[in-house]
Amino acid sequence: MGTTNVKGLLFSIVLINLSLVGFCGYPRKPVDVPFWKNYEPSWASHHIKFLNGGSSADLILDRSSGAGFQSKKSYLFGHFSMKMRLVGGDSAGVVTAFYLSSNNAEHDEIDFEFLGNRTGQPYILQTNVFTGGKGNREQRIYLWFDPTKGYHSYSVLWNTYQIVIFVDDVPIRAFKNSKDLGVKFPFNQPMKIYSSLWDADDWATRGGLEKTDWSNAPFTASYTSFHIDGCEAATPQEVQVCNTKGMRWWDQKAFQDLDALQYRRLRWVRQKYTVYNYCTDKARYPVPPPECTKDRDI
């Protein structure tokens, strides 16, 4: 085999390996799977409509009820992704949520909350991270596209080093393990993944000033690509297995921090699309919370 062909073959092998473990800290490409592989209805199943053999699903909200679903299993670390198309038109008062949460009093939680708005006004995406039952880490951004016109990917990468929240391939938030600064980090409580569509017009749009217009009901949020790539943890023994560093792709060095390009993208989101960041709310936090510097939020 000629030298050129050998180099080409080696280059192809490198590309294949990078696609398997992620490149420059980007998670593995999500695998499109049907709803029933990983999820089940959690409430108001009569307000969930399954399409194309379960490859997509609609949550429906009307005056009688919203709806929700949850993962069948609990996970400790991994990559969790959902493709969503949000409620279109006048969605004021309506909240679509996609989040991870443990089930106890001092729970851990990682939130996407999409806050609807009046027609012509952009959605606000609120994220939050709870550790040991403590949240109050809200960040709000506008999206750089219309999330009602097509499906976009919303995902969480969670390992012992960091939590990264992505919109498509753009990191919009990083929450570092700051235990060295006295900040709790989710590392020993398995979480399930949830999604719901519900009426929250007491707070969701302009602090509750804009109410849900029920003449526009039913409201519909659509889902597809029900990807989960996590470490299943239902018992204390499985928690110990999942906590073993270096055994999974998301524990590798490439995923222990954002790379330079990802930090530039995160800074772009901060500068152009951020509506609110708890780290810079001096009235609420005269002294910024300790994790804010490590997370490069200030």
Buried (B, 14 or more C-beta within 10 A) or exposed (E): EEEEEEEEEEEEEEEEEEEEBBBEBBBBBBEEBBBBEBBEBBBBEEBBEBEEEBBBBBBBBBEEBBBBBBBBBBBBBBBBBBBBBBBBEBBBBBBBBBBBBBEEEEBBBBBBBBBBBBEEBBBBBBBBBBBEEEBEBBBBBBBEEEBBEEBBBBBBBBBBBBBBBBBEEBBBBBBBBBEEEEBBBBBBBBBBBBBBBBBBBEEBBBEEEBBBBBEBBBBBBBBBBBBBBBBBBEEEEBBEEBBEEEEBBBBBEBBBBBBEEBBEBBEEBBEEBBEEBBBBEEEEEEEBBEBBBBBBBE
